[in-house]
Amino acid sequence: MYLTFFGLNEKPFSITPDPRYLFLSERHAEAMAHLLYGINEAGGFIQLTGEVGTGKTTIVRSLLAQAPENAEIALILNPRMTPPEFLLTLCEELGIGVPDSAERSLKDLVDILNDYLLRAHAAGRRVVLVVDEAQNLAPEVLEQVRLLTNLETNTRKLLQIILIGQPELRELLARNELRQLAQRITGRYHLDPLSEPETAAYVRHRLRVAGATSEIFGRFALREIHRISGGVPRVINVICDRALLGGYSLDCHRITATLVRQAGSEVFGRRFPARWVPWAASLAAALALSAAGVALWRFGPGWLASAAPSPSQVRPAHAAPRIIAHDAPPLPAAARSPAPTAPETLPALLVKYAGDTTPDAAFGRLFHLWGLRYAPGGGDPCAQASRYGLVCLKERGSLGQLRLFNRPAILRLADAAGNSHQVVLTRLGKSRATLDLGHSVHRVGIGELSDDWLGDYVMLWRPAADPVKILSAGMSGADVLWLRQSLQKLEGVTASQPANDVYDSGLTQLVRRFQRTHRLTVDGIAGIETQVALSGALPAPDTPSLTSAAHGS
């Protein structure tokens, strides 16, 4: 969605373990060296642990890609199984045929495996077993794994075993009944989260691999990414991906610390204040206490005593109140200005008007803007729109995209509890947006709207032809004629002869120029987005518009 906007070739922050994106921090490089040592050298066990999301599986994938040619690697990803199932899975990973009669016999499976390992050793091949998520191994399976290291010749072990898991694996191997296995571990390594400089380098590395040619995340944004994620690569990926989507939604080519905090709030479901807020609050509290102390010291007990009335000053309850003269009489209560009240937040408004933010209610208001009648409960809203020659555009996009399309749209917002609400965006200015919530219309800041908008929207538009077609070179017809005339009108070109209804090279250039100007994919093909944007740039008199000079703020 945001790839073209940021000039990327692919999504840089996917959470799939792609070896191309492996970032070798100092700790990751040492871990990789330990694993490569385990493959190339004879020994017992190699243990690699790390918190969830620190990059263990990505290292495993990279290890497979860098394994020497003489190494055969059996990778077990889900070790929750019985000892016979574990041995059978190991045989399957190595491509060893197992007779049906031997599938449930531990002795037969070990004999078959030992015979294969001896032949591999004679051929100069190294056999390595890599167990991911090893903290899920049952104690009896771990004991069977230990027994596999007894398969050896006079000079070396026939099977090298690498156990990779979460910190619980260390606790598991520390059990007294597994001490024989723990004594055979020749290398232990633990992956820590990334430091703040490593986090910044990690983000930049992934962006470069994805094709970025400029700095997308600002310096303070990178600091916030580390603070919120704790340096855990998987969490960094999720936050960065959401921040890029937020930047795209706001038409911002540079990701700021504010956008990162908003992304963190969406990922974790709670607000993240700016770095300075906690210590500023502490400083304010300290200053307040200091001021109170100074006041008490300055006025002393005498001030406290003067504040309390003496017995002679206390009047009985029935005494008439003392009248104090003023230069002007006090205003009557009705004439006094009411105390200013804080405006309601958008999440609070969504909860307040929840009954008017249903899909049916929202479509009713959207149809009304087009001067049409909507039938609640009358079937698919888009099918109802098609009867009037309109087409639904359902997308997940940005405010910049909505501004380009220039049509009112139904936005899906979320309140503080995560409940979904459908509201109609009727105006979109530079800094504020107008939302129709049914019985009330509210203007909200763009930033506040972006905090609660999930990116989903539905828009109605009127195409040049029904059904809508993607227009490209070589095509002809009335819709191609509309495309040419619309582009010429937009550029102020007055045709000296009847317009051509053939999609030729000249029209391709016009389309490319329009796409480049409006930040669309520049391919010379008039797809749905190009046609909607062109329709929005030249709205008909009876067509509702999202932007106008009167609402430019």
C-alpha positions in Angstrom: 0.0 0.0 0.0 2.7 2.5 1.0 5.5 1.1 -1.1 5.2 3.5 -4.0 4.7 6.5 -1.6 8.0 5.8 0.1 9.9 4.5 -3.0 10.2 0.9 -1.8 10.4 -2.2 -3.8 8.9 -4.5 -1.1 7.7 -4.4 2.5 10.8 -3.8 4.6 9.3 -4.9 7.9 7.6 -8.2 7.3 7.8 -10.5 10.3 8.6 -13.6 8.2 12.2 -14.8 8.7 13.8 -13.7 5.4 17.6 -14.3 5.4 18.1 -11.3 3.1 17.0 -9.0 5.9 19.3 -10.5 8.5 21.0 -7.7 10.5 24.1 -8.9 12.1 24.5 -6.9 15.3 27.6 -7.8 17.4 25.5 -10.3 19.3 23.9 -11.8 16.2 27.2 -12.1 14.5 28.7 -14.0 17.5 25.6 -16.3 17.6 26.0 -17.0 13.9 29.7 -17.8 14.4 28.7 -20.2 17.2 26.3 -22.1 15.0 28.7 -22.3 12.0 31.3 -23.7 14.4 28.8 -26.2 15.6 28.2 -27.4 12.0 31.9 -27.5 11.0 33.4 -29.0 14.1 32.7 -32.3 15.9 31.1 -31.9 19.4 28.1 -32.4 21.5 25.3 -29.8 21.8 25.2 -26.1 20.9 22.6 -24.1 22.7 21.2 -20.7 21.4 18.6 -18.9 23.5 16.8 -15.6 23.2 13.6 -13.8 24.1 10.6 -14.0 21.7 11.2 -12.0 18.6 15.0 -11.5 19.0 15.8 -13.1 15.6 16.5 -16.7 16.5 14.5 -18.2 13.6 16.0 -15.7 11.1 19.5 -16.8 12.2 18.4 -20.4 11.6 17.3 -19.6 8.1 20.5 -17.8 7.4 22.4 -20.7 8.8 20.7 -23.0 6.3 21.7 -20.7 3.5 25.4 -20.6 4.6 25.8 -24.2 5.5 28.8 -25.9 3.8 28.2 -28.3 0.9 29.2 -31.3 2.9 26.6 -30.6 5.6 23.2 -32.3 5.8 20.9 -30.3 8.1 17.7 -31.8 9.6 15.5 -28.9 10.8 12.7 -29.7 13.3 10.4 -26.7 13.9 7.7 -28.2 16.1 9.3 -30.6 18.6 6.1 -31.3 20.6 6.1 -35.1 20.0 6.9 -38.4 21.6 10.4 -40.0 21.3 9.4 -42.4 18.5 7.7 -39.5 16.6 10.9 -37.4 17.1 13.2 -40.1 15.7 10.8 -40.7 12.8 10.7 -37.0 12.0 14.5 -36.9 12.0 14.7 -39.8 9.6 12.1 -38.0 7.3 14.2 -34.8 7.4 17.3 -36.7 6.3 15.4 -38.6 3.6 15.9 -42.0 5.3 13.3 -44.6 4.4 11.7 -46.3 7.4 9.8 -49.6 7.1 6.3 -49.6 8.6 7.3 -52.2 11.1 10.0 -49.9 12.6 8.0 -46.8 13.0 7.1 -47.4 16.7 10.3 -49.1 17.8 12.9 -46.9 19.3 15.6 -49.5 18.9 14.8 -50.1 15.2 14.7 -46.3 14.5 18.1 -45.7 16.3 19.7 -48.6 14.4 18.4 -47.3 11.0 19.7 -43.8 12.0 23.1 -45.1 13.1 23.6 -47.0 9.9 22.8 -43.8 7.9 25.2 -41.7 10.0 28.0 -44.2 9.6 27.6 -44.1 5.8 27.5 -40.3 5.8 30.7 -40.2 7.9 32.4 -42.5 5.5 31.4 -40.2 2.6 32.8 -37.2 4.4 29.4 -35.6 5.1 28.5 -33.8 8.4 25.0 -34.5 9.7 23.5 -31.7 11.9 20.2 -31.7 13.8 18.7 -28.2 14.4 15.8 -28.1 16.8 13.9 -24.8 16.9 11.6 -23.9 19.8 13.5 -26.5 21.8 12.0 -25.3 25.1 8.9 -27.3 24.0 10.8 -30.7 24.1 9.5 -33.1 26.7 12.1 -34.4 29.2 11.8 -37.9 27.8 12.5 -36.6 24.2 15.5 -34.6 25.5 16.8 -37.8 27.0 16.4 -39.5 23.7 18.2 -36.6 22.0 21.1 -37.1 24.5 21.3 -40.7 23.6 21.7 -39.8 19.9 25.1 -38.2 20.8 26.3 -41.7 21.8 26.3 -42.5 18.1 30.0 -42.1 17.4 33.2 -43.5 16.0 36.5 -43.8 17.9 37.3 -40.2 16.8 34.2 -38.2 16.5 30.5 -37.8 17.1 28.3 -38.8 14.1 25.5 -36.3 14.9 25.9 -32.6 15.8 22.9 -31.2 17.6 21.9 -27.5 17.9 19.1 -26.5 20.3 17.5 -23.2 19.7 14.8 -21.8 22.1 13.5 -19.2 24.5 15.1 -18.6 27.9 12.9 -21.4 29.4 15.2 -23.8 27.6 18.0 -22.9 30.0 15.7 -23.6 32.9 14.7 -26.9 31.4 18.3 -28.0 30.9 19.1 -27.0 34.5 16.9 -29.8 35.9 18.8 -32.4 37.9 17.4 -35.3 35.8 18.9 -33.7 32.6 22.3 -33.0 34.0 24.0 -35.6 31.7 22.7 -33.7 28.7 23.7 -30.3 30.2 27.3 -31.6 30.7 27.5 -32.3 26.9 26.7 -28.7 25.8 29.9 -27.4 24.4 28.6 -23.9 23.5 26.0 -21.7 25.1 24.9 -18.4 23.7 22.1 -16.0 24.5 20.6 -13.3 22.2 19.9 -10.0 23.8 17.6 -7.3 22.4 19.3 -4.6 20.2 20.8 -1.4 21.8 19.6 2.0 20.7 22.3 2.5 18.0 21.8 -1.1 16.8 18.0 -0.5 16.5 18.6 2.6 14.3 21.1 0.6 12.2 18.6 -2.3 12.0 15.8 -0.1 10.7 18.0 1.6 8.1 19.4 -1.8 7.0 15.9 -3.2 6.3 14.9 -0.1 4.5 18.0 -0.2 2.3 17.3 -3.9 1.4 13.8 -2.9 0.5 15.1 -0.3 -1.9 14.9 3.0 0.1 17.1 5.7 -1.3 16.6 8.3 1.5 16.2 8.5 5.2 12.5 7.8 6.0 12.7 7.7 9.8 13.9 10.7 11.7 16.5 10.6 14.5 14.0 11.1 17.3 11.7 8.6 15.6 14.4 5.9 15.8 15.0 6.7 19.5 11.2 6.2 20.1 11.2 2.9 18.2 13.9 1.6 20.5 12.2 2.9 23.6 8.8 1.4 22.8 10.0 -1.9 21.3 12.7 -2.6 23.9 15.1 -3.4 21.0 13.2 -6.6 20.1 13.5 -7.0 16.3 10.0 -8.5 15.8 8.3 -5.7 17.7 10.5 -3.2 15.8 9.1 -4.6 12.6 5.5 -4.3 13.7 5.9 -0.8 14.9 7.8 0.4 11.9 5.3 -1.1 9.5 2.4 0.6 11.3 4.3 3.9 11.4 4.9 3.7 7.6 1.2 3.1 7.1 0.4 6.1 9.4 2.8 8.3 7.4 1.2 7.3 4.2 -2.2 8.0 5.7 -1.1 11.5 6.6 0.8 12.1 3.4 4.1 12.4 5.4 7.2 11.2 3.7 9.3 11.6 6.9 8.3 9.4 9.9 8.3 11.4 13.1 8.5 10.5 16.8 4.8 11.3 17.1 3.9 8.8 14.3 6.0 6.2 16.0 4.2 6.7 19.3 0.9 6.5 17.6 2.0 3.2 15.9 3.1 1.9 19.3 -0.3 2.8 20.8 -2.0 0.8 18.0 0.3 -2.2 18.5 0.2 -2.4 22.3 -3.3 -0.9 22.8 -2.1 1.8 25.2 -0.8 5.3 25.0 2.9 6.1 24.9 3.7 9.6 26.2 6.7 11.5 24.8 10.0 10.9 26.5 9.9 14.2 28.3 6.5 13.8 29.8 7.5 11.7 32.9 10.4 13.8 34.0 8.5 17.0 33.2 5.7 15.9 35.5 8.2 15.0 38.2 9.8 18.4 37.7 6.5 20.2 38.0 5.6 18.3 41.1 9.0 19.1 42.6 8.5 22.8 41.8 5.0 22.8 43.3 6.3 21.3 46.5 9.2 23.8 46.6 6.8 26.7 46.1 4.6 25.4 48.9 7.6 25.1 51.2 8.7 28.6 50.4 5.2 29.9 51.1 5.0 28.1 54.4 8.4 29.4 55.4 7.6 33.0 54.3 4.3 33.4 56.0 4.9 31.0 58.9 2.4 30.1 61.6 1.1 33.7 61.8 -0.3 33.4 58.3 -2.1 30.1 59.2 -3.4 31.7 62.4 -4.7 34.8 60.6 -6.6 32.5 58.3 -8.6 31.1 61.2 -11.3 33.3 62.7 -11.1 34.3 66.3 -14.0 33.5 68.6 -15.1 37.2 68.6 -15.3 37.1 64.8 -17.7 34.1 64.6 -21.3 35.3 64.1 -24.3 33.3 65.1 -26.1 31.4 62.3 -29.1 33.8 62.3 -27.0 37.0 62.0 -27.6 39.0 58.8 -24.9 38.8 56.2 -22.6 41.8 55.9 -23.2 43.9 52.7 -20.1 44.9 50.8 -20.4 47.9 48.5 -18.9 47.8 45.0 -18.5 50.4 42.3 -20.9 48.4 40.1 -23.6 46.0 41.0 -22.9 42.3 40.2 -24.3 40.8 37.0 -27.3 38.6 37.3 -26.6 34.9 37.0 -28.2 34.6 33.6 -25.9 37.3 32.2 -22.6 35.7 33.4 -20.5 34.0 30.8 -20.4 30.2 31.3 -17.1 28.7 32.2 -15.3 27.3 29.2 -15.6 23.5 28.8 -13.0 21.3 27.1 -14.2 19.9 23.7 -15.1 16.3 23.6 -12.5 14.0 22.2 -13.3 12.0 19.0 -13.3 8.6 20.9 -15.8 10.1 23.4 -18.0 11.4 20.5 -18.0 7.9 18.9 -19.3 6.4 22.1 -21.8 9.2 22.6 -23.3 8.8 19.1 -22.7 5.0 18.8 -26.3 4.5 17.6 -25.7 6.7 14.6 -22.4 5.1 13.6 -23.7 1.8 12.2 -23.0 0.9 8.6 -26.6 1.4 7.6 -26.7 4.9 9.2 -23.5 5.9 7.5 -24.6 4.7 4.1 -27.8 6.6 4.5 -25.9 9.8 5.1 -23.5 9.1 2.2 -26.4 8.5 -0.2 -28.0 11.7 1.0 -24.9 13.7 0.0 -25.4 12.3 -3.6 -29.1 13.3 -3.5 -30.1 9.7 -3.4 -32.4 7.5 -1.2 -30.9 4.7 0.7 -33.0 1.7 1.9 -31.8 0.5 5.3 -31.8 -3.3 5.4 -32.6 -3.3 1.7 -29.6 -5.4 0.7 -26.0 -4.7 -0.2 -25.4 -0.9 -0.2 -23.1 -1.2 -3.2 -25.7 -3.0 -5.1 -28.2 -0.2 -4.3 -25.6 2.4 -5.5 -25.1 0.6 -8.8 -28.8 1.2 -9.6 -28.0 4.9 -9.7 -24.9 4.4 -11.8 -22.5 4.7 -8.9 -19.7 2.3 -8.0 -18.3 1.5 -4.5 -14.6 1.8 -3.9 -13.5 -0.1 -0.8 -9.9 0.5 0.1 -7.4 0.8 2.9 -5.6 4.0 2.3 -4.6 7.4 3.4 -6.0 10.9 3.9 -3.8 12.0 1.0 -5.5 9.4 -1.2 -9.0 10.6 -0.1 -8.0 14.2 -0.8 -6.9 13.1 -4.3 -10.1 11.3 -5.0 -12.1 14.3 -3.7 -15.3 12.4 -2.7 -17.1 12.0 0.7 -16.3 8.7 2.2 -17.3 6.4 5.1 -14.4 5.9 7.5 -14.1 3.1 9.9 -12.9 4.5 13.3 -12.2 2.8 16.6 -13.1 4.2 20.1 -11.0 3.8 23.2 -12.5 0.3 23.8 -11.6 -0.8 20.3 -15.2 -0.8 19.0 -15.7 -0.1 15.4 -17.7 3.0 14.2 -18.7 4.2 10.7 -18.7 7.9 10.1 -18.9 10.0 7.0 -16.0 12.3 6.1 -17.7 15.3 4.4 -14.8 17.8 4.2 -11.1 17.5 4.4 -9.0 20.7 4.9 -5.3 21.2 5.4 -5.5 20.8 9.2 -9.1 19.8 10.1 -11.7 17.4 8.8 -15.5 17.5 9.1 -17.2 14.3 10.2 -21.0 13.6 10.0 -22.0 11.5 13.0 -25.7 11.4 12.3 -27.4 14.0 14.5 -24.2 16.1 14.8 -21.4 17.3 12.6 -17.9 17.8 14.1 -14.7 19.3 13.0 -11.6 17.5 14.3 -7.9 17.9 13.8 -6.2 15.7 11.2 -3.9 14.3 13.8 -6.8 13.3 16.1 -8.6 11.7 13.2 -5.5 9.7 12.2 -5.2 8.4 15.8 -8.6 6.7 15.6 -8.9 5.8 11.9 -8.1 2.2 11.0 -7.3 3.2 7.3 -10.5 1.5 5.9 -12.9 3.6 3.8 -15.8 3.2 1.4 -16.4 5.8 -1.3 -19.0 6.3 -4.1 -18.0 7.5 -7.5 -19.5 7.7 -11.0 -17.5 6.0 -13.7 -17.5 6.9 -17.4 -18.9 3.5 -18.4 -20.5 0.6 -16.7 -18.9 -1.9 -16.0 -15.7 -0.1 -15.1 -12.7 -1.2 -17.2 -9.0 -0.8 -16.8 -8.0 1.3 -19.8 -4.7 0.7 -21.6 -2.9 1.2 -24.9 -4.7 -0.2 -27.9 -8.2 0.0 -26.5 -11.0 2.2 -28.0 -14.5 3.3 -27.2 -16.5 5.9 -25.3 -14.6 5.4 -22.0 -11.3 6.0 -23.8 -12.8 9.2 -25.4 -13.9 10.4 -21.9 -10.4 9.7 -20.6 -8.8 11.8 -23.3 -11.2 14.7 -23.1 -10.9 14.8 -19.3 -7.2 14.9 -19.4 -7.2 17.6 -22.1 -9.6 19.7 -20.1 -7.5 19.4 -17.0 -4.5 20.6 -18.9 -6.4 23.4 -20.6 -6.0 22.0 -24.1 -8.5 23.0 -26.7 -8.7 20.3 -29.4 -8.8 21.7 -32.9 -10.4 18.5 -34.2 -12.7 15.8 -32.9 -11.1 13.8 -30.1 -9.7 10.4 -30.9 -11.3 7.5 -29.1 -8.2 5.2 -29.5 -5.8 4.7 -26.6 -2.6 5.7 -28.5 0.9 6.8 -27.4 -0.2 10.4 -27.1 -2.9 9.4 -24.6 -0.5 7.2 -22.8 1.8 10.2 -22.2 -1.2 12.3 -21.0 -2.0 9.5 -18.5 1.6 9.3 -17.3 1.8 13.0 -16.8 -1.4 13.0 -14.7 -0.2 10.0 -12.6 3.2 11.7 -12.0 1.5 15.0 -10.9 -0.9 13.2 -8.6 1.6 10.8 -7.0 0.0 7.7 -8.6 1.9 4.7 -10.0 3.3 6.0 -13.3 2.6 3.2 -15.7 0.5 4.9 -18.4 -2.5 2.6 -17.6 -5.7 4.2 -16.5 -6.7 1.8 -13.7 -9.4 2.3 -11.1 -7.4 4.7 -9.0 -6.3 6.8 -11.9 -10.0 7.1 -13.1 -11.3 8.0 -9.7 -8.6 10.6 -9.2 -9.4 12.1 -12.6 -13.1 12.1 -11.8 -12.3 13.9 -8.5 -10.1 16.5 -10.3 -13.1 17.4 -12.6 -16.2 17.0 -10.4 -19.6 17.4 -12.1 -21.9 20.1 -10.6 -24.2 17.5 -9.1 -21.3 15.6 -7.5 -20.5 16.0 -3.8 -16.9 17.2 -3.2 -14.6 16.5 -0.3 -12.5 19.6 -0.6 -13.4 23.2 -1.4 -12.0 26.7 -1.0 -14.4 27.4 1.8 -13.0 24.5 3.9 -9.4 24.9 3.2 -8.4 25.1 6.9 
